[in-house]
Amino acid sequence: MSQTSPEWLASGVAQVAATLEASPILGIAAQVRALVAAGKTVCNLTIGDFEPKHYPLPQKLLDGTAQAMRDGWTNYPPANGILELRQAVQQQCTRRLGWTPPLEHVLIAGGARPILYSCYRAILSPGDKVVYPTPSWNNNHYAHMLGAQPVELPVGPGDNFFAPYEVIAPHLHDARLIALNSPQNPSGTCIDPGELLRLCQAVVAENDRRKSLNLKPLFVCYDQIYWMLTFGDTRHADPIGVLPAMVDYTIYVDGISKSFAATGLRVGWTVAPAPVVEAMNKVLGHVGAWAPKAEQYAAAQLLSDDAAVDGYLDFIRGAAGRRLTMLHERLSALGERGYPIRTLQPQGAIYLSAEFALAGWRDGDKRLDTPDDIRSWLLSDVGLATVPFSVFGARHASHWHRLSVGAVGEQELSEALDRLDAAVARLQPS
């Protein structure tokens, strides 16, 4: 065993790593595990992942991966991805988004996270400004690792949890990157196409100004990893789709992980301007963040089969949509009964935004005074595990929670909502 002081060893850790915040979601997950180990029934709505027994992989993706391994595709892939998958991504953009990127604009990586990180690494230098709304997923951590200057724009339900153009506009003149995510994690809401168009027009105009002054361009990082998962009348909008001139300034984040419940297969990609792709490829190459070759071949086969894609999307939208609708309707019914609980209509991804504005209420002798009191009450007294928006940088929306339906069955969810009905009936305003 080591005889050295852990504190002294920790002093050798770089400042960026030492000051990097651990995910608060992991702390909530530890509480959930402890309760389950103690025999407590918990409906876990914290997980931004898919439980395979509820959301099995597309059969074509499963069979294709196994066959590619049997065929020997287990060595290093090309650094920028196999040609077949890059072509399949290119064709998917044509068929499903309505625009065709040059092949050199497509880069494959080991999931969407390496794409997002390499985007930050390729664009931002220490002190550069990155603009994003809060709540948001991980932008604060990536900005911290790069030494970038974060410009956080607090948003709420009145904005559909997206920053209006007027809020972003004052930062366009000196920002280097605007980070957007639609459908959004954690809110499950989608950007308004008209608002996106206004922003894109301003980005193009700003870059025209910068070109005339030989200044560095402004880019939009557009994370659309959930774009195939929209519900009801909601339709996905993307920068190039609303304004073709954004082809020079948009860095897309995409992959198979969410739309095909394939989070563990680690296949993601970007479509971005060629110089940015080249820079991102260098970053990914040095850390070896490539997608496994067998999974790349299987993903290419899946994306090239419209019938297989459409069939699976029908299944996953139906499965996630039923759960989201159940949550929305049951929680809305509590609000209609006079309790300070509300949700936003399901729009996209696997998340529902729900507000539990229960501060000042009590359950017997237990007072709910703080947002953490409310979260803990939902977990320990109801058996409902949620993630508050404060975890995603939105302390201004501390009573709002992310509810994820990726790891729960419909019966389990219904029983949890029954428990919530009974628990809420016990509440009294203080």
Beta strands, then each sheet from edge to edge (+ up, - down):
strand 1: 43-44
strand 2: 106-109
strand 3: 129-134
strand 4: 149-154
strand 5: 175-181
strand 6: 219-223
strand 7: 250-255
strand 8: 268-271
strand 9: 341-343
strand 10: 351-356
strand 11: 361-363
strand 12: 366-368
strand 13: 384-385
strand 14: 387-388
strand 15: 400-404
strand 16: 427-429
sheet 1: 1+ 13+
sheet 2: 2+ 8- 7+ 6+ 5+ 3+ 4+
sheet 3: 9+ 10- 15+ 14-
sheet 4: 12+ 11- 16+
end
